[in-house]
Structures are given as structure tokens and as C-alpha cells.
Amino acid sequence: MRNVILVHGGFVDGSGWAGVHGRLVDAGYRVTVAQNANRSLAEDVSAVRRLIALQDGPVTLVGHSYGGVVITEAGRDPKVCALVYVAAFAPDRGESVDSLIADPPPGASVPPLLPMRDGYLLLDRDRFHAAFAGDLPEARARFMADSQVPWGSEALTGTVGEPAWRTRPSWYLVAADDRMIPPLAQRSMAGRAGATVVEAPGSHAIYVSRPEVVADVIERATAAG
């Protein structure tokens, strides 16, 4: 039994992994889907570490978007044998989402963030489809926009210690049509981490829209790790 833990990003919950989960389970993997509170990085890392402790052997950690920050910190656990970043932040020591988005590449799309309220962020519902999930049907994107999980400032600013990708093999799936994390930034973070890079057409929600591509990368990373 091969263990995989799927970690979602900001503004969403773990339900978006359903397509990836189904494919991996059918292929014989034991899959656990994290449900992060998205209040603080420390809390989310602790939640994932508890899930790692429950596994019966080596673990592949998979993170989408902000989930990449979580796995970069939680991935130092001795059970973790591989990391998979899916259109995700892959921070270095002392970095956070906040620092990584501070200087976007020229011409990059700007995520439609609403002003922070009570320490939490949300995306503009009317611009969610184009920004986050451009390759999903309108009805699916609307549901995601209307069911957003508020993203806490302490998750946004939480910094990483020694990044797990320095001591674990990593893979990175670049979403070529991403309008939340610019593909150029994704390629840069992947290169810095020494990750094996796979690039595919897809929006920031590639883990929802193209689960077969994501599952394939996870299977290859697990086999290699």
C-alpha cells in the first residue's frame, strides 16, 4: 500500500481533489485528503503532520497552491519520501506566500483579492472563474466561488524553516494557463527546488480540471521516491 496525502490551497477545501483521489485509489494507493483550516501555517502544518503519523509507511505529500507551503514545512517528517507541487508555492527558508507574491513578473495577472477583513482574504466572486478556474464549466466555478474558505493572514505570512525539498525528491506540475500564480514564477520555484518539472495546459484549478494529469505526476513521483 502506497500512501499519498493531498493538501489543498487557499480559498478552497479538500473536495476539489475528488477526481485525483478516485484515480489514485483505483490504482491501489491509500489516499488521505487533508482539510486545512487555512487560518495559520503552523496550524495547517500540524494538521498534516498528524495525518502523516497515521500512515503505515512512506508518504508522498502533494500540495496545491498554498498547500505547497504546507508540504514544504511538513515534508521534513521521516516518513515523507517525495513531494509533489501542483501549481503551488515552493518557498525557501524564511519565505512565505506574502513574500513570494510581493514582486510578480512583469505583465502577470493579478489575483482578484478583496480587501482583507477581520484578518481573512477572499477572492472576488465575479472574477473567480477567470482567475482561478478558467478551464472549468461556469457552474462548477461559480460553486467554488460561492463556497470559498476564507484565507487567514497568518497562513499568508507564515514562514518556512528549512525547506523539505532540500532533502526530499520533488516534482512540480506547472499549470501553463494559471492566472493566480504566474507560470514563470512556478518554473522559477521548481528550478530552485531542483524539482522534476511537468508542464500541462490548465488553470490554477488544474487539480480539478485535469485530475488524470495530476494523478499521473503523483504516481511517477511515488515510484521514483
C-alpha positions as CSV (number, residue, x, y, z in Angstrom):
1,M,0.0,0.0,0.0
2,R,1.4,3.3,-1.1
3,N,0.4,6.4,1.0
4,V,-0.5,9.8,-0.6
5,I,-1.7,12.9,1.3
6,L,-3.4,15.6,-0.7
7,V,-3.2,19.1,0.7
8,H,-5.4,21.9,-0.7
9,G,-4.6,25.5,-1.0
10,G,-6.2,28.8,-0.1
11,F,-9.9,29.7,-0.7
12,V,-10.9,26.0,-1.2
13,D,-11.3,22.8,0.7
14,G,-10.2,19.2,0.1
15,S,-13.3,18.3,-2.0
16,G,-11.6,19.5,-5.2
17,W,-9.2,16.5,-5.0
18,A,-12.1,14.1,-5.7
19,G,-11.0,13.3,-9.3
20,V,-7.4,12.8,-8.3
21,H,-8.4,10.7,-5.2
22,G,-10.5,8.4,-7.3
23,R,-7.8,7.7,-9.8
24,L,-5.2,7.0,-7.2
25,V,-7.5,4.8,-5.1
26,D,-8.3,2.8,-8.3
27,A,-4.6,2.4,-8.9
28,G,-4.0,0.9,-5.4
29,Y,-2.9,3.9,-3.4
30,R,-4.0,4.7,0.1
31,V,-5.1,8.3,-0.2
32,T,-5.8,10.8,2.6
33,V,-7.2,14.3,1.9
34,A,-6.2,17.0,4.3
35,Q,-8.8,19.5,5.4
36,N,-6.8,22.6,6.4
37,A,-8.5,25.4,8.3
38,N,-6.4,27.9,6.4
39,R,-6.1,30.1,9.5
40,S,-2.4,29.8,10.0
41,L,0.6,28.0,8.5
42,A,1.5,26.5,11.9
43,E,-2.0,25.1,12.4
44,D,-2.1,23.6,8.9
45,V,1.3,22.1,9.2
46,S,0.4,20.5,12.5
47,A,-2.8,19.0,10.9
48,V,-0.8,17.5,8.0
49,R,1.8,16.1,10.5
50,R,-1.0,14.3,12.4
51,L,-2.1,12.7,9.1
52,I,1.5,11.6,8.3
53,A,1.7,10.0,11.7
54,L,-1.4,7.9,10.9
55,Q,0.2,6.4,7.8
56,D,1.6,2.8,7.8
57,G,4.6,3.5,5.7
58,P,6.3,6.0,3.3
59,V,4.3,9.0,2.3
60,T,4.1,11.2,-0.8
61,L,2.9,14.7,0.1
62,V,1.1,16.6,-2.6
63,G,0.3,20.3,-2.3
64,H,-1.7,22.7,-4.5
65,S,-1.1,26.4,-4.3
66,Y,-0.7,27.4,-0.6
67,G,-0.6,23.7,0.1
68,G,2.9,23.8,-1.3
69,V,4.0,25.9,1.6
70,V,2.4,23.4,4.0
71,I,4.2,20.4,2.5
72,T,7.5,22.3,2.3
73,E,7.4,22.6,6.1
74,A,5.6,19.3,7.0
75,G,7.6,17.3,4.5
76,R,10.7,17.0,6.7
77,D,8.9,14.2,8.6
78,P,11.0,11.0,8.2
79,K,8.0,9.2,6.6
80,V,7.9,11.6,3.7
81,C,9.7,10.1,0.7
82,A,8.5,12.5,-2.1
83,L,6.9,16.0,-2.6
84,V,4.6,16.9,-5.4
85,Y,3.8,20.6,-6.1
86,V,0.7,21.3,-8.2
87,A,0.7,24.9,-9.4
88,A,2.0,25.6,-5.9
89,F,4.2,27.8,-3.9
90,A,7.6,26.2,-3.1
91,P,9.2,28.6,-0.7
92,D,12.8,28.6,0.5
93,R,13.9,29.2,4.1
94,G,12.2,32.3,5.6
95,E,9.8,32.8,2.8
96,S,6.0,33.0,2.9
97,V,3.2,33.3,0.3
98,D,3.2,37.0,1.2
99,S,6.9,37.4,0.3
100,L,6.6,35.3,-2.8
101,I,3.8,37.3,-4.3
102,A,5.4,40.7,-3.4
103,D,7.2,41.1,-6.7
104,P,5.2,39.5,-9.6
105,P,6.7,39.0,-13.0
106,P,6.0,41.9,-15.5
107,G,2.7,41.5,-17.2
108,A,1.5,38.8,-14.8
109,S,-2.2,38.6,-14.0
110,V,-3.2,40.0,-10.6
111,P,-5.4,37.7,-8.4
112,P,-8.8,39.5,-7.7
113,L,-8.2,39.7,-3.9
114,L,-10.8,41.6,-1.9
115,P,-9.6,43.8,0.9
116,M,-8.6,41.8,4.0
117,R,-11.4,41.8,6.5
118,D,-11.1,40.7,10.1
119,G,-7.7,39.1,9.2
120,Y,-9.1,37.0,6.3
121,L,-8.9,37.2,2.5
122,L,-11.5,36.1,-0.1
123,L,-11.5,36.4,-3.9
124,D,-14.0,38.5,-5.8
125,R,-16.8,36.0,-6.7
126,D,-17.5,37.6,-10.1
127,R,-13.8,37.3,-11.2
128,F,-13.2,33.9,-9.6
129,H,-13.9,31.9,-12.7
130,A,-11.5,33.7,-15.0
131,A,-8.7,34.0,-12.4
132,F,-8.9,30.6,-10.6
133,A,-10.8,28.1,-12.7
134,G,-10.8,29.3,-16.3
135,D,-11.0,25.8,-17.7
136,L,-13.9,24.6,-15.6
137,P,-17.6,24.9,-16.5
138,E,-19.2,28.1,-15.3
139,A,-21.5,26.3,-12.9
140,R,-18.6,24.5,-11.2
141,A,-16.5,27.6,-10.9
142,R,-19.5,29.5,-9.5
143,F,-19.9,26.9,-6.8
144,M,-16.2,27.1,-5.9
145,A,-16.5,30.9,-5.8
146,D,-19.6,30.7,-3.6
147,S,-18.1,28.1,-1.2
148,Q,-14.7,29.8,-0.6
149,V,-12.8,29.1,2.6
150,P,-11.5,32.4,4.0
151,W,-7.7,32.5,4.0
152,G,-6.2,33.8,7.2
153,S,-3.4,36.4,7.3
154,E,-1.3,34.1,9.5
155,A,-1.4,31.5,6.7
156,L,-0.4,34.1,4.2
157,T,2.5,35.4,6.2
158,G,3.7,32.2,7.8
159,T,7.3,31.5,7.0
160,V,9.1,28.2,6.3
161,G,12.1,26.8,8.2
162,E,14.4,24.5,6.3
163,P,12.5,23.5,3.2
164,A,11.8,19.8,2.8
165,W,12.7,19.9,-0.9
166,R,16.4,20.3,0.1
167,T,16.3,16.7,1.4
168,R,13.4,15.1,-0.5
169,P,12.9,14.4,-4.2
170,S,10.3,16.8,-5.6
171,W,8.1,17.0,-8.6
172,Y,6.4,20.1,-9.9
173,L,3.4,20.3,-12.2
174,V,3.3,23.8,-13.9
175,A,-0.2,24.9,-15.0
176,A,0.6,26.7,-18.2
177,D,-2.6,28.9,-18.1
178,D,-2.5,29.8,-14.4
179,R,-3.7,33.3,-13.6
180,M,-3.2,33.1,-9.9
181,I,0.5,32.0,-9.7
182,P,2.2,33.1,-12.9
183,P,3.7,30.1,-14.8
184,L,7.0,32.0,-14.9
185,A,7.1,32.1,-11.1
186,Q,6.1,28.4,-11.0
187,R,9.0,27.4,-13.2
188,S,11.4,29.6,-11.2
189,M,10.4,27.9,-7.9
190,A,10.5,24.5,-9.4
191,G,14.0,25.1,-10.8
192,R,15.3,26.4,-7.5
193,A,14.0,23.3,-5.7
194,G,15.6,21.0,-8.3
195,A,12.2,19.5,-9.0
196,T,11.4,17.3,-11.9
197,V,9.1,19.5,-13.9
198,V,6.0,18.5,-15.9
199,E,4.0,21.3,-17.7
200,A,0.5,20.9,-18.9
201,P,-2.3,23.3,-20.2
202,G,-4.6,24.2,-17.3
203,S,-5.8,26.9,-15.0
204,H,-4.9,27.3,-11.3
205,A,-7.6,24.7,-10.7
206,I,-5.8,22.1,-12.8
207,Y,-6.1,19.6,-10.0
208,V,-9.9,19.8,-10.6
209,S,-10.0,20.2,-14.3
210,R,-7.3,17.6,-15.3
211,P,-7.1,15.0,-12.5
212,E,-5.6,12.4,-14.8
213,V,-2.6,14.6,-15.4
214,V,-2.2,15.3,-11.7
215,A,-2.6,11.7,-10.7
216,D,0.0,10.6,-13.3
217,V,2.6,13.0,-11.9
218,I,1.9,11.7,-8.3
219,E,2.3,8.1,-9.4
220,R,5.6,8.9,-11.2
221,A,6.9,10.8,-8.1
222,T,5.8,8.0,-5.8
223,A,7.5,5.3,-7.9
224,A,10.7,7.4,-8.2
225,G,10.7,8.3,-4.5
